[in-house]
Amino acid sequence: MTALQTQGHELQKLPLGVDDIVAAVEEEIVLGRLHPKERLIEEDLIERFDCKRHIVRQALFQLEGIGLIERIKNRGAFVKAYSPKEVEDLYAMREILELAGASSIPLPAPPKMIEELEDIHHRYTDAVEHQDLRGVFRLNIAFHHALFSLTGNALLSETINEFAQKAHGIRFIAITDTKSRMQARDDHQAMIDAIKQQDRPRLCALCRDHILPSKKIYIDLYRNRFE
């Protein structure tokens, strides 16, 4: 029995839409249930989601488009294993974009937006404390979407989100590591505090440093496992 078949018995039957399959596979990659270079077998996905082959293929196409899997001719689809160079390049782009976002957030920020960040952060903290990894993953996305929506620049925030999603396959170790989750929780609180205190240099430094641990952990793992 493959990893996907085993996990299918642990989860409730999911809807049959392409987006649902994409979300489910993405979550399993981020939570470390599917590993770099692990093969995704179409027949397993068809059986698990009780859907047609063309639905599965469209889902795999979308997963490839966001950088979570790669399809190799005559071999099939595999969870993408980013090389250290690809990771460095991706995170260089993330740093540029997120620093631009942090520099564009108006200070003082609207009180309602700060309240939204605090609400998400409280729920994120609860997920960390209860080791709810799915909640940690989803609420982390929500926090950063809310943070960079403060820029008022929809194109910039969408691009930040796009590059963050490309990194989901790199961040799985940070999500599953207790120390990393606690550090991310503390970083989120520090970002809120910096916004409240109108301390832009601190906010920019936090946004830059926040993304670095997952990059380092992934590169070290890659070199130990694949080189």
C-alpha positions as CSV (number, residue, x, y, z in Angstrom):
1,M,0.0,0.0,0.0
2,T,1.4,3.4,-1.0
3,A,1.6,6.5,1.2
4,L,-1.4,8.1,-0.5
5,Q,-3.5,4.9,-0.1
6,T,-2.6,4.7,3.6
7,Q,-3.4,8.3,4.2
8,G,-6.7,8.0,2.3
9,H,-8.0,5.6,5.0
10,E,-7.1,8.2,7.6
11,L,-9.0,11.0,6.0
12,Q,-12.7,11.5,5.3
13,K,-13.7,11.2,1.7
14,L,-13.0,14.5,0.0
15,P,-14.9,16.3,-2.7
16,L,-14.0,15.5,-6.2
17,G,-13.0,18.9,-7.6
18,V,-9.6,19.7,-8.9
19,D,-9.0,22.3,-6.3
20,D,-9.8,19.9,-3.5
21,I,-7.2,17.4,-4.8
22,V,-4.6,20.1,-5.1
23,A,-5.3,21.4,-1.6
24,A,-5.1,17.8,-0.1
25,V,-1.8,16.9,-1.8
26,E,-0.3,20.3,-1.1
27,E,-1.2,19.9,2.6
28,E,0.4,16.4,2.7
29,I,3.6,17.7,1.2
30,V,3.8,20.6,3.7
31,L,3.0,18.4,6.6
32,G,5.8,16.0,5.6
33,R,3.4,13.1,4.7
34,L,4.8,13.1,1.2
35,H,8.5,13.6,0.8
36,P,10.8,15.1,-1.9
37,K,11.1,12.7,-4.9
38,E,8.2,10.5,-3.7
39,R,6.1,9.4,-6.7
40,L,2.5,10.3,-7.0
41,I,0.6,7.4,-8.8
42,E,-2.4,8.4,-10.8
43,E,-4.3,5.2,-10.0
44,D,-3.9,5.8,-6.3
45,L,-5.3,9.3,-6.6
46,I,-8.2,8.1,-8.7
47,E,-9.1,5.5,-6.1
48,R,-8.6,7.8,-3.1
49,F,-10.7,10.6,-4.5
50,D,-13.1,8.5,-6.5
51,C,-12.8,10.7,-9.6
52,K,-11.9,10.5,-13.2
53,R,-8.4,10.4,-14.6
54,H,-8.7,13.7,-16.3
55,I,-9.5,15.3,-12.9
56,V,-6.4,13.9,-11.4
57,R,-4.3,14.9,-14.3
58,Q,-5.6,18.5,-14.1
59,A,-4.8,18.5,-10.4
60,L,-1.2,17.3,-11.1
61,F,-0.9,20.0,-13.8
62,Q,-1.8,22.7,-11.2
63,L,0.5,21.2,-8.6
64,E,3.3,21.3,-11.1
65,G,2.5,24.9,-12.0
66,I,2.8,26.1,-8.4
67,G,6.1,24.2,-8.0
68,L,5.1,21.4,-5.6
69,I,5.6,18.5,-8.0
70,E,7.4,17.8,-11.2
71,R,6.4,15.5,-14.0
72,I,9.2,13.5,-15.7
73,K,8.6,12.1,-19.1
74,N,8.0,8.3,-19.1
75,R,8.4,8.2,-15.3
76,G,5.4,10.0,-13.8
77,A,4.8,12.7,-11.2
78,F,7.0,13.2,-8.2
79,V,7.1,15.6,-5.2
80,K,9.6,18.2,-6.3
81,A,13.0,18.2,-4.7
82,Y,14.4,21.7,-5.0
83,S,18.2,21.8,-5.5
84,P,20.1,24.1,-3.1
85,K,20.6,26.6,-6.0
86,E,16.8,26.6,-6.7
87,V,16.1,27.2,-3.0
88,E,18.6,30.1,-2.8
89,D,17.0,31.7,-5.9
90,L,13.5,31.2,-4.7
91,Y,14.3,32.7,-1.3
92,A,16.2,35.6,-2.8
93,M,13.0,36.5,-4.6
94,R,10.9,36.0,-1.5
95,E,13.2,38.3,0.5
96,I,13.0,41.0,-2.2
97,L,9.2,40.8,-2.4
98,E,8.5,40.6,1.3
99,L,10.9,43.5,2.1
100,A,9.0,45.5,-0.5
101,G,5.8,44.5,1.2
102,A,7.0,45.4,4.7
103,S,8.2,48.7,3.4
104,S,4.8,49.5,1.8
105,I,2.6,48.8,4.9
106,P,1.2,52.2,6.0
107,L,2.2,53.1,9.5
108,P,0.1,53.7,11.6
109,A,-1.8,50.7,10.3
110,P,-5.7,50.7,10.4
111,P,-6.8,49.4,13.8
112,K,-9.2,46.9,12.2
113,M,-6.4,45.4,10.2
114,I,-4.3,45.0,13.4
115,E,-7.3,43.4,15.1
116,E,-7.5,40.9,12.2
117,L,-3.8,40.0,12.5
118,E,-4.2,39.6,16.3
119,D,-7.2,37.3,15.9
120,I,-5.4,35.1,13.4
121,H,-2.3,35.1,15.6
122,H,-4.3,34.0,18.7
123,R,-5.8,31.1,16.7
124,Y,-2.3,30.3,15.3
125,T,-0.9,30.2,18.8
126,D,-3.6,27.9,19.9
127,A,-2.8,25.5,17.0
128,V,0.9,25.6,17.9
129,E,0.1,24.8,21.6
130,H,-2.2,21.9,20.6
131,Q,0.2,20.6,17.9
132,D,-2.5,21.0,15.3
133,L,-0.2,21.0,12.3
134,R,-3.0,21.4,9.8
135,G,-4.2,24.5,11.7
136,V,-0.6,25.8,11.9
137,F,-0.2,25.5,8.1
138,R,-3.5,27.1,7.2
139,L,-3.4,29.9,9.8
140,N,0.2,30.7,8.9
141,I,-1.0,31.3,5.3
142,A,-3.9,33.4,6.7
143,F,-1.5,35.5,8.8
144,H,0.8,36.4,6.0
145,H,-2.0,37.1,3.6
146,A,-3.5,39.5,6.1
147,L,-0.1,41.0,6.8
148,F,0.7,41.8,3.2
149,S,-2.8,42.9,2.3
150,L,-2.0,45.9,4.5
151,T,0.1,47.2,1.6
152,G,-3.0,48.0,-0.3
153,N,-1.2,46.8,-3.4
154,A,-3.1,43.8,-4.6
155,L,-0.5,42.8,-7.3
156,L,2.4,42.9,-4.8
157,S,0.5,40.9,-2.1
158,E,-0.6,38.3,-4.7
159,T,3.0,38.0,-6.0
160,I,4.2,37.6,-2.4
161,N,1.6,34.9,-1.8
162,E,2.5,33.1,-5.1
163,F,6.2,32.8,-4.2
164,A,5.3,31.8,-0.6
165,Q,3.2,29.0,-2.0
166,K,6.1,27.8,-4.2
167,A,8.1,27.4,-1.0
168,H,5.5,25.1,0.7
169,G,7.4,22.1,-0.4
170,I,10.5,23.5,1.3
171,R,8.8,24.5,4.5
172,F,7.6,21.0,5.6
173,I,10.4,20.5,8.1
174,A,9.8,23.9,9.8
175,I,6.1,23.0,10.1
176,T,6.7,19.6,11.7
177,D,9.5,20.8,14.0
178,T,8.3,22.0,17.4
179,K,11.1,24.6,17.9
180,S,10.5,26.1,14.5
181,R,6.8,26.4,15.1
182,M,7.4,28.2,18.4
183,Q,9.9,30.6,16.7
184,A,7.4,31.4,14.0
185,R,4.7,32.1,16.6
186,D,7.1,34.5,18.4
187,D,8.0,36.1,15.0
188,H,4.3,36.8,14.2
189,Q,3.8,38.5,17.6
190,A,6.9,40.6,17.1
191,M,5.6,41.7,13.7
192,I,2.3,42.8,15.2
193,D,4.2,44.7,17.9
194,A,6.5,46.4,15.3
195,I,3.4,47.5,13.4
196,K,1.8,48.9,16.6
197,Q,5.0,50.7,17.5
198,Q,5.4,52.0,13.9
199,D,8.9,50.5,13.9
200,R,9.4,49.9,10.1
201,P,13.1,48.8,10.3
202,R,12.2,46.2,12.9
203,L,9.3,45.0,10.8
204,C,11.5,44.7,7.7
205,A,14.1,42.8,9.7
206,L,11.5,40.4,11.1
207,C,10.0,39.7,7.6
208,R,13.5,39.0,6.2
209,D,14.7,36.8,9.1
210,H,11.4,34.9,9.4
211,I,11.8,33.0,6.1
212,L,15.5,32.0,6.6
213,P,15.3,29.0,9.0
214,S,13.2,26.8,6.6
215,K,15.6,27.6,3.8
216,K,18.7,26.5,5.8
217,I,17.0,23.4,7.2
218,Y,15.9,22.2,3.7
219,I,19.3,22.8,2.2
220,D,21.0,20.8,5.0
221,L,18.5,18.0,4.6
222,Y,18.9,17.9,0.8
223,R,22.7,17.7,1.0
224,N,22.5,15.0,3.6
225,R,20.0,12.9,1.7
226,F,20.7,13.5,-2.0
227,E,24.3,14.6,-2.4
